[in-house]
Amino acid sequence: MGTSRRCVVVVDDDPSIREVAALSLSAVGGHDVRTAGDGADGVELARQVRPDVILLDVMMPTHDGPTVLARIRTIDVLRDVPVVFLTAKVGAQDIRKLDGLGAVGVITKPFDPLALPQRLADVLGWDE
């Protein structure tokens, strides 16, 4: 696992989710992980580090995931960065709605920390 080190930005308002995702993706997946606690900070962080992927929580105060994704798509250096939504809403209708917003995939919470790097690789088509 983790044969190719990539930069992953995790944006989630829940500190425990950020910590678990960062630890999982760095320790298990071997990736360089940066985190942000809200959408505005996440956009600025992504603009600075130009990640390979952004893991973006759907439900956050102030700016939700779909709003943040729309903002990301207006920034030249981020326009083509894949975004994967993180969500606790797991109904088929919820997933279909998110799929139509321009993210490359959806990962549901809670997630298995040991499986998260492979799950992300599967969504993105990375050969891990």
N, CA and C of each residue as an Amber inpcrd file, in Angstrom:
protein
   384
   0.8480000  -1.1840000   0.0000000   0.0000000   0.0000000   0.0000000
   0.8800000   1.2280000   0.0000000   0.4430000   2.2890000  -0.6860000
   1.1290000   3.5500000  -0.6280000   2.3990000   3.6000000  -1.4610000
   2.4420000   2.8900000  -2.5830000   3.6400000   2.8860000  -3.4090000
   3.8630000   4.2390000  -4.0650000   2.8520000   5.0490000  -4.1850000
   2.9770000   6.3630000  -4.7940000   2.4630000   7.4170000  -3.8220000
   3.3690000   8.2260000  -3.2960000   3.0050000   9.2560000  -2.3170000
   2.3020000  10.4080000  -3.0290000   1.1180000  10.7080000  -2.5750000
   0.3350000  11.7930000  -3.1550000  -0.0630000  12.7760000  -2.0670000
  -0.3990000  13.9850000  -2.4770000  -0.8560000  15.0070000  -1.5310000
  -2.3790000  14.9780000  -1.4800000  -2.9090000  14.8150000  -0.2670000
  -4.3480000  14.7570000  -0.0490000  -4.7280000  15.8700000   0.9220000
  -5.7130000  16.6830000   0.5550000  -6.2640000  17.6820000   1.4690000
  -7.5920000  17.1440000   1.9840000  -7.7260000  17.0920000   3.3160000
  -8.9560000  16.6410000   3.9630000  -9.6300000  17.8630000   4.5730000
 -10.8820000  18.1190000   4.1850000 -11.6390000  19.2530000   4.7060000
 -12.8680000  18.7070000   5.4230000 -12.8860000  18.8630000   6.7480000
 -14.0050000  18.3740000   7.5590000 -14.0580000  19.2080000   8.8270000
 -15.2580000  19.5900000   9.2520000 -15.3850000  20.4100000  10.4540000
 -15.2400000  19.5970000  11.7370000 -15.2580000  18.2880000  11.6530000
 -15.1210000  17.4220000  12.8280000 -13.6410000  17.0740000  13.0290000
 -13.0330000  17.5750000  14.1220000 -11.6030000  17.3280000  14.3420000
 -11.2490000  15.8440000  14.4100000 -12.1370000  15.0180000  14.9500000
 -11.8200000  13.5910000  15.0590000 -11.7980000  12.9290000  13.6800000
 -12.6970000  13.3280000  12.7960000 -12.6930000  12.7860000  11.4260000
 -11.4170000  13.2150000  10.7100000 -11.0610000  14.4940000  10.8460000
  -9.8240000  14.9810000  10.2130000  -8.6200000  14.1960000  10.7040000
  -8.5540000  13.9860000  12.0130000  -7.4050000  13.2910000  12.6010000
  -7.3280000  11.8370000  12.1320000  -8.4500000  11.1420000  12.1650000
  -8.4680000   9.7340000  11.7510000  -8.1480000   9.6100000  10.2580000
  -8.7430000  10.4740000   9.4360000  -8.4740000  10.4210000   7.9920000
  -7.0070000  10.7240000   7.7070000  -6.4650000  11.7360000   8.3730000
  -5.0620000  12.1060000   8.1510000  -4.1270000  10.9800000   8.5710000
  -4.3800000  10.4040000   9.7320000  -3.5430000   9.3090000  10.2170000
  -3.6380000   8.1030000   9.2780000  -4.8470000   7.7780000   8.8690000
  -5.0610000   6.6490000   7.9640000  -4.3440000   6.8500000   6.6350000
  -4.5510000   8.0120000   6.0340000  -3.9860000   8.2630000   4.7060000
  -2.4740000   8.4280000   4.7340000  -1.9340000   8.9000000   5.8630000
  -0.4750000   9.0540000   5.9430000   0.1970000   7.7710000   6.4120000
  -0.2720000   7.2030000   7.5320000   0.3910000   6.0200000   8.0990000
   0.1240000   4.7550000   7.2860000  -1.1180000   4.5570000   6.8810000
  -1.4780000   3.3540000   6.1310000  -1.2480000   3.5640000   4.6310000
  -1.6450000   4.7290000   4.1250000  -1.5620000   4.9820000   2.6900000
  -0.2510000   5.5720000   2.2160000   0.5320000   6.1440000   3.1510000
   1.8130000   6.7270000   2.7760000   1.7180000   8.0650000   2.0690000
   0.5990000   8.7520000   2.2110000   0.3960000  10.0200000   1.5210000
   0.7710000  11.2090000   2.4070000   1.0120000  12.3370000   1.7650000
   1.2200000  13.6120000   2.4380000  -0.1670000  14.2100000   2.6360000
  -0.5950000  14.3850000   3.8860000  -1.9590000  14.8170000   4.1590000
  -1.9480000  16.1710000   4.8540000  -2.7740000  17.0660000   4.3650000
  -2.9920000  18.3730000   4.9850000  -4.4760000  18.4560000   5.3180000
  -4.8130000  19.1600000   6.4030000  -6.2130000  19.2240000   6.8130000
  -6.6690000  20.6600000   7.0320000  -7.9810000  20.8500000   6.8860000
  -8.6200000  22.1330000   7.1550000  -9.9630000  21.8670000   7.8170000
 -10.3670000  22.7770000   8.7030000 -11.5870000  22.5960000   9.4750000
 -12.8250000  23.2350000   8.8940000 -12.6800000  23.9930000   7.8080000
 -13.8580000  24.5620000   7.1550000 -13.5660000  24.7880000   5.6760000
 -14.6130000  25.1020000   4.9430000 -14.4900000  25.2170000   3.5000000
 -13.5520000  26.3150000   3.0370000 -13.6270000  27.4930000   3.6590000
 -12.7710000  28.6100000   3.2470000 -11.3010000  28.2720000   3.4620000
 -10.9900000  27.7090000   4.6320000  -9.6020000  27.3100000   4.9010000
  -9.1670000  26.1900000   3.9610000 -10.0920000  25.2940000   3.6480000
  -9.7790000  24.1950000   2.7430000  -9.4400000  24.6720000   1.3430000
 -10.1960000  25.6490000   0.8480000  -9.9230000  26.2060000  -0.4800000
  -8.5600000  26.8820000  -0.4870000  -8.2690000  27.6730000   0.5420000
  -6.9790000  28.3710000   0.6100000  -5.8230000  27.3780000   0.7180000
  -5.9910000  26.3590000   1.5570000  -4.9570000  25.3330000   1.6950000
  -4.7200000  24.6260000   0.3600000  -5.7990000  24.2520000  -0.2970000
  -5.6750000  23.5650000  -1.5860000  -4.9930000  24.4590000  -2.6190000
  -5.3070000  25.7340000  -2.5930000  -4.6750000  26.6680000  -3.5290000
  -3.1610000  26.7130000  -3.2930000  -2.7590000  26.6370000  -2.0220000
  -1.3340000  26.6990000  -1.6740000  -0.5900000  25.4110000  -2.0240000
  -1.1700000  24.2560000  -1.6770000  -0.4280000  22.9910000  -1.8330000
  -0.7190000  22.2620000  -3.1430000  -1.7810000  22.6450000  -3.8410000
  -2.1660000  22.0140000  -5.1070000  -2.1630000  20.4860000  -5.0010000
  -3.1270000  19.9670000  -4.2340000  -3.1400000  18.5270000  -3.9380000
  -3.5080000  17.6670000  -5.1400000  -3.2600000  16.3810000  -4.9730000
  -3.6770000  15.3990000  -5.9790000  -5.1620000  15.0850000  -5.8580000
  -5.7210000  15.2800000  -4.6580000  -7.1450000  15.0390000  -4.4210000
  -7.5700000  15.8200000  -3.1800000  -8.8510000  16.1930000  -3.1520000
  -9.4440000  16.8460000  -1.9880000 -10.5580000  15.9450000  -1.4850000
 -10.4830000  15.5780000  -0.2120000 -11.5410000  14.8310000   0.4680000
 -12.3790000  15.8700000   1.1960000 -13.6410000  16.0340000   0.8220000
 -14.4540000  17.1690000   1.2450000 -15.7410000  16.7240000   1.9300000
 -15.8920000  17.1260000   3.1850000 -17.1100000  16.8270000   3.9280000
 -18.2910000  17.5400000   3.2750000 -19.4320000  16.8870000   3.2450000
 -20.6230000  17.4710000   2.6360000 -21.2880000  18.4670000   3.5750000
 -21.4600000  18.0870000   4.8360000 -22.2080000  18.9240000   5.7680000
 -21.2540000  19.6460000   6.7170000 -21.0480000  20.9410000   6.4400000
 -20.2170000  21.7840000   7.2890000 -20.9490000  23.0980000   7.5070000
 -20.7090000  23.7390000   8.6540000 -21.3270000  25.0450000   8.8700000
 -20.7240000  26.0860000   7.9170000 -21.4250000  27.1460000   7.7080000
 -21.0350000  28.2700000   6.8540000 -21.0610000  27.8930000   5.3760000
 -20.1200000  27.0650000   4.9170000 -20.0880000  26.6480000   3.5080000
 -20.0990000  25.1250000   3.4530000 -21.1640000  24.5590000   2.8780000
 -21.2290000  23.0990000   2.7740000 -20.3440000  22.6060000   1.6280000
 -20.1740000  21.2970000   1.5610000 -19.3070000  20.7000000   0.5610000
 -19.6450000  21.0790000  -0.8760000 -20.9190000  21.0010000  -1.2870000
 -21.2480000  21.3880000  -2.6560000 -20.8900000  22.8460000  -2.9760000
 -21.0670000  23.7480000  -2.0070000 -20.7000000  25.1540000  -2.2050000
 -19.1930000  25.2960000  -2.3560000 -18.4480000  24.5740000  -1.5220000
 -16.9880000  24.6120000  -1.5950000 -16.5100000  24.0260000  -2.9260000
 -17.1170000  22.9350000  -3.3640000 -16.7500000  22.3380000  -4.6490000
 -16.9760000  23.3300000  -5.7910000 -18.0990000  24.0310000  -5.7700000
 -18.3690000  25.0300000  -6.8100000 -17.2870000  26.1080000  -6.8060000
 -16.8490000  26.5250000  -5.6380000 -15.7740000  27.5290000  -5.5240000
 -14.4610000  26.9730000  -6.0770000 -14.1420000  25.7400000  -5.7230000
 -12.9070000  25.1020000  -6.1990000 -12.8710000  25.0940000  -7.7260000
 -13.9970000  24.8210000  -8.3510000 -14.0510000  24.7200000  -9.8090000
 -13.8550000  26.0670000 -10.5130000 -13.9190000  27.1790000  -9.7710000
 -13.6920000  28.4990000 -10.3720000 -12.2320000  28.9310000 -10.2840000
 -11.3940000  28.1590000  -9.6240000  -9.9870000  28.5190000  -9.4180000
  -9.1320000  27.7230000 -10.4010000  -8.4270000  28.4380000 -11.2590000
  -7.6730000  27.7890000 -12.3400000  -6.7970000  26.6390000 -11.8670000
  -6.0020000  26.8500000 -10.8160000  -5.0450000  25.8160000 -10.3880000
  -5.7230000  24.6320000  -9.7070000  -7.0080000  24.7700000  -9.3700000
  -7.7270000  23.6840000  -8.6960000  -8.8170000  23.0650000  -9.5680000
  -9.0950000  23.6750000 -10.6810000 -10.2360000  23.2700000 -11.5180000
 -10.2630000  21.7740000 -11.8230000  -9.0930000  21.1870000 -12.0600000
  -9.0420000  19.7770000 -12.4560000  -8.6650000  18.8230000 -11.3240000
  -8.5490000  19.3480000 -10.1020000  -8.2200000  18.4870000  -8.9620000
  -9.4540000  17.6530000  -8.6140000  -9.3140000  16.3320000  -8.5500000
 -10.4720000  15.5100000  -8.1850000 -10.9120000  15.7810000  -6.7470000
 -12.2250000  15.8200000  -6.5670000 -12.8180000  16.0100000  -5.2440000
 -13.6720000  14.7910000  -4.9460000 -13.4810000  14.2450000  -3.7420000
 -14.2810000  13.1160000  -3.2670000 -15.0380000  13.5930000  -2.0390000
 -16.3610000  13.4560000  -2.0660000 -17.1740000  13.8520000  -0.9230000
 -17.0820000  12.8200000   0.1940000 -17.0680000  13.3140000   1.4310000
 -17.2330000  12.4970000   2.6330000 -18.6120000  12.8100000   3.1870000
 -19.4110000  11.8000000   3.4720000 -20.7450000  12.0740000   3.9900000
 -21.2330000  10.9780000   4.9200000 -22.0370000  11.3890000   5.8890000
 -22.6930000  10.4380000   6.7790000 -24.0550000  10.0340000   6.2090000
 -24.5290000  10.7720000   5.2060000 -25.8030000  10.4360000   4.5630000
 -25.5460000   9.3330000   3.5550000 -26.1470000   8.1880000   3.7800000
 -25.8170000   7.0300000   2.9480000 -26.9890000   6.4920000   2.1360000
 -28.0980000   7.2050000   2.1200000 -29.2270000   6.7520000   1.3160000
 -28.9110000   6.8400000  -0.1630000 -29.5100000   5.9630000  -0.9460000
 -29.2560000   5.9280000  -2.3910000 -29.5780000   7.2720000  -3.0420000
 -30.6540000   7.9140000  -2.5990000 -31.0350000   9.2080000  -3.1640000
 -29.9810000  10.2690000  -2.8330000 -29.4540000  10.2380000  -1.6060000
 -28.4010000  11.1820000  -1.2120000 -27.1510000  10.9960000  -2.0680000
 -26.7560000   9.7520000  -2.2700000 -25.5580000   9.4560000  -3.0560000
 -25.7530000   9.9040000  -4.5050000 -26.9330000   9.6400000  -5.0850000
 -27.2050000  10.0690000  -6.4650000 -27.1280000  11.5890000  -6.5880000
 -27.6830000  12.2890000  -5.6010000 -27.6520000  13.7530000  -5.6210000
 -26.2050000  14.2490000  -5.6030000 -25.3840000  13.6630000  -4.7500000
 -23.9810000  14.0740000  -4.6590000 -23.2180000  13.7350000  -5.9300000
 -23.5170000  12.5970000  -6.5220000 -22.8450000  12.1860000  -7.7590000
 -23.0590000  13.2020000  -8.8800000 -24.1750000  13.8920000  -8.8420000
 -24.4820000  14.8560000  -9.8930000 -23.8460000  16.2210000  -9.7060000
 -23.0660000  16.4070000  -8.6620000 -22.5080000  17.7280000  -8.3570000
 -21.0880000  17.9430000  -8.8700000 -20.5060000  16.9310000  -9.4820000
 -19.1830000  17.1270000 -10.0600000 -18.0250000  16.5400000  -9.2790000
 -18.3080000  15.8850000  -8.1660000 -17.2440000  15.1720000  -7.4560000
 -16.9960000  13.8510000  -8.1860000 -15.8040000  13.3080000  -8.0160000
 -15.4950000  12.0480000  -8.6960000 -15.9980000  10.8350000  -7.9280000
 -16.4140000  11.0400000  -6.6800000 -16.9110000   9.9240000  -5.8960000
 -17.3780000  10.3540000  -4.5260000 -17.8990000   9.3810000  -3.7960000
 -18.4270000   9.6090000  -2.4530000 -17.9180000   8.4950000  -1.5540000
 -17.3870000   8.8690000  -0.4010000 -16.9970000   7.9010000   0.6290000
 -17.8610000   8.1890000   1.8420000 -18.4950000   7.1360000   2.3650000
 -19.4120000   7.3290000   3.4810000 -18.6920000   7.2450000   4.8180000
 -19.2310000   8.0110000   5.7750000 -18.7540000   7.9770000   7.1560000
 -19.7940000   7.2300000   7.9740000 -19.3900000   6.4920000   8.9630000
 -17.9930000   6.2780000   9.3470000 -17.2950000   5.3620000   8.3460000
 -15.9890000   5.5400000   8.2220000 -15.1950000   4.7100000   7.3280000
 -14.1960000   3.9110000   8.1510000 -13.7370000   2.8160000   7.5860000
 -12.7250000   1.9790000   8.2210000 -11.3650000   2.6290000   7.9580000
 -10.6760000   3.1090000   9.0010000  -9.3930000   3.7930000   8.7980000
  -8.3550000   2.9400000   8.0710000  -8.3780000   1.6400000   8.2930000
  -7.4120000   0.7770000   7.6130000  -7.7350000   0.6160000   6.1290000
  -8.9980000   0.7930000   5.7820000  -9.4240000   0.6200000   4.3950000
  -9.5180000   1.9380000   3.6250000  -9.4700000   3.0790000   4.3140000
  -9.6640000   4.3690000   3.6410000  -8.6850000   4.6170000   2.4930000
  -7.3850000   4.3770000   2.6630000  -6.4800000   4.6320000   1.5360000
  -6.8340000   3.8150000   0.2880000  -7.1830000   2.5480000   0.4720000
  -7.5560000   1.7240000  -0.6810000  -8.8880000   2.1710000  -1.2540000
  -9.8160000   2.5520000  -0.3950000 -11.1270000   3.0390000  -0.8600000
 -10.9390000   4.2850000  -1.7230000 -10.0800000   5.2060000  -1.2640000
  -9.8030000   6.4180000  -2.0300000  -9.1340000   6.0660000  -3.3590000
  -8.1790000   5.1590000  -3.3110000  -7.4950000   4.7170000  -4.5360000
  -8.4880000   4.1020000  -5.5180000  -9.4340000   3.3120000  -5.0060000
 -10.4440000   2.6910000  -5.8640000 -11.3170000   3.7490000  -6.5400000
 -11.7530000   4.7430000  -5.7620000 -12.6020000   5.8030000  -6.3030000
 -11.8720000   6.5720000  -7.4010000 -10.5770000   6.8040000  -7.1920000
  -9.7960000   7.6240000  -8.1210000  -9.1370000   6.8300000  -9.2410000
  -9.1820000   5.5020000  -9.1410000  -8.5280000   4.6810000 -10.1510000
  -7.0170000   4.6570000 -10.0060000  -6.5360000   4.9390000  -8.7920000
  -5.0970000   4.8780000  -8.5230000  -4.6900000   3.4260000  -8.3800000
  -3.5400000   3.0820000  -8.8760000  -3.0060000   1.7290000  -8.7220000
  -2.1570000   1.7020000  -7.4670000  -2.7590000   1.2970000  -6.3650000
  -2.0490000   1.2760000  -5.0780000  -1.5520000  -0.1270000  -4.8530000
